[in-house]
Amino acid sequence: MERRAKVLEIIELAIKEGRKILLEHEAKLICIEHGISTPKFFLTKSLDEALNCGAILGYPLVMKVVSPNIIHKSDVGGVEINIKNESELYSAYQRILKNVIERVPNVKIFGILIEEMVPDGVEVALGMVRDHSFGPIIMFGLGGIFIEVLKDVSFRVAPLSSVDAEEMINEIKGRKILNGFRGKPPVDINTLKNTILTLSELSITYPEFFQIDLNPIIIRGKDLRVVDARITLH
């Protein structure tokens, strides 16, 4: 019940502020509450906070603007990656703010997300959309070009069984990539399957969620991290 209360608190805050899309750190906190790992992160409100959090997390780091007015952060210069030291963090923080303020009129900025940079691995994507007739529909696919261009995905209507999740994994055309490809370590299929089942559970538990996008998710063996997360409310 405590976990549900924390999630409902996030949802109620968004509704109170007139937001239909949860901020990235809010969506990631919901993932963490339900056992889906993310990179370690801090939401910072000032440059001094960012520098302190950078020292705590260690380098390299990723920085992202947090704003309800911005969906695609990279398109407006709101993301900096592979920040190697304090000097680069200092410059990147100012650059993000300058880019966003110039490109997004009347932007509301909640802060800058500082998070650890996840090592390279296999990229996959998970999603949910709530259909008026069928209810929550779960999507799984490989990340990157496979989902953006080739649309190599599979679907099931929630709630899912363990067999459903395994079938979704095996249905995609690029299934062999999960076994390790071009030096990347193989994916632990049980870890991936359990994450799909957790997304199914989330979609049933919280009817307030209209859409969930977890993309990309980077997996190295059993180490699975949701790098970017977005949740849309009804």
N, C-alpha and C positions, 0 to 999 in steps of 0.2 A: 504493500500500500504506500510505503514511503516513496518508492520509485515512481509510482503513478502520480503521487502528489507533486513531485518535483517536475514531472513532464507537464502536468496540467497547469502548474504555475507559469511555465514558459509560454504555453499556449495562451493563457489568460492575459499575460503581459502584452503579447503581440496583438491580441484582439483589442485591448485597452488603448494601444497606440495606433490602432487603425491599420495594422499590417496583416496582409494575407500570406506573406512569405516570411518564414523564420530567418533570422540572421544566421550566418554560417556557424558561429560558435554555439548558438542555441541548438541548431540541428545536430552538431557534433556532441553536445552534452547529452542529448537524447540518445544518440547512438551509444555513448559510453554507459549511460544508465542501464541499457539493455545488453551490455556485454560485447558491443561491437567496438573494436579499438580504432583510435584515430592517432595522428601525431600528437605529441604533447604540445600544448599551446597556451598562450595568454592573450587576453584582450587588453590592449594598452590604450590609455587616453592621452598620453603625452610622450614626447621624445625621451624624457628622463626615464619614464616607466619602461619604454621599449628597450632602452639601453640596459636597464637593470634585468629585465626579463631575458634579454639576449645572453647576458652573462650567466644566468641560471640555467638556461637550456643548453648553452654551448653552440658552437658553429659546426657546419653550415646551417643557415636558417632560411625560411620563406616568410615573406611579409605580404599581407593582403588588406586592402581597405574593407571596412565593414560598414555598409550603408544599405538602407532599405530602398534607395533609389537606383541601385546598381545591381544588375543580375550577372552580366558578363564582365567581370572585373578586368580581365586582360585587355578587353577592347578599349578601355579608357585609361590604360596605364596604371591600373590599381594593384598590380602584382609584381613583386620582385622575388627572384629565386636565387639560390646558391650564394647567399650573403655570407662571406667568409670571416669577417671580423667586425669590430666595433665601428671602425671608420666607414666601412661599406654600409653598415646598418644606419648610421647617422645620415649618410647621403641618400640612401634608399627611402628612408622615412620622409624626408623633405620632398623627394622627387614624386612619391606617390601622392602626397597631399597637393602638390602643384598640378600634377596631371589631372587629377580628379576634379579639382575646383575649376580648372580651365575648361574641361570638356563636358561637365555635367552641371547645367545651370541649377541654382538653388539646392545643391546637393546637401543632404543631411548625413554627416559622418559620425558614426557611433564610436569609432576608434580604429586602430590598426591591429590586426591579428598577427602575432609573432608565433611561429611554430617551427618545430624541428623539421629538417628536410629528410624525407624518407628515402632510404637506399633504393636503387633500381630493382625492379622485379617484374612480374607479370601483371599487366593492367587489365582489370575487369570492371564491369559496371553492373549495378543493380538498381532497379526502379520499381515504383508502384504507381498506378493511377486508378482512381475509383470510378468505375463505369456505372452509369445509372441503372443498367439492366443486370449486369453480372456481379457488381460489387468490386472489391479490390483485385486488380490484375497485376501479377508480379512478372517483372522482366529480368532476364539475365543475359549478359553477352560479354564478349571481350571488349576491352577499352580501346581508345585510340582510333585508328582508321577503320577497324573492324565494325565499330558501332556507328561511326560518323558517315562512312562511305558505303561499306559493304552490308550494313544492317544485319550483321550476323548475331541474331538474338533469338531467344525462346521465351514463351509466355505460358503462364498457368493462372487459373483463378484461385485465390486464397479462400480458405486455409489450405496450406500445402502439407502433404505427408513427406516423410523422408524419401520415399520412392519418387514422388513428384520432383523434388529438388535434384535428385540424382539424374532423372531423365532430362531435366532442363540443361544440366551441365553437359550431358552426353549428346544432346541434339545439335549443338552449335557446330558449324563447319570447321571452325578452328580449334576443335577440342584437343588436338595433338599439342598445341602450344602450351597447354596446362601441364604437360609432362616434362617441360623444359625445352627451351629453344634458343639457339645461338648464344649459349653460355649462361642463360638465365636459369636459376634453380627451378625444379618442378614445384608445382602447387600442391599443398596438402588438401586433397579433395574433401575430406571430412570437415576441415575448417571452413572451406568454401560452402559446403552443403549446410552446415549449421548456421552460417550467416544468412543464407537464403531463407532458411526456416525462421530465423529471428525477424527478418523483414516481413515475412508473412504474418507472424505473431503481432508485430507492431501495427500492421494495417488492420487487423481485426480488433486489437485492443483500443485503438484510438480512431474512432470514426471521424474525428475532427480533421484528420489528415486526408487531403484530397490527392496530393502527389508527393512522392519521395524520389529524389535522385541522389544516388551515391556513386559518383563518377568523377575521377577514377578511384578505384580501390587497388592498392598495390599489395601483391602477395609474394612473399619469399618463404617457401616451405609452409610452416604453420603461422608465420608472422603476417597478419592481415591488418592493413590500416586504411581507413576511409580518408582519402586526401581532400576530397571536396564533397560537401553534403548540402542538399537543399530540400526543405520541406515546405509545401504549400498547403494552406488551410482552406477549408470550404469558404 
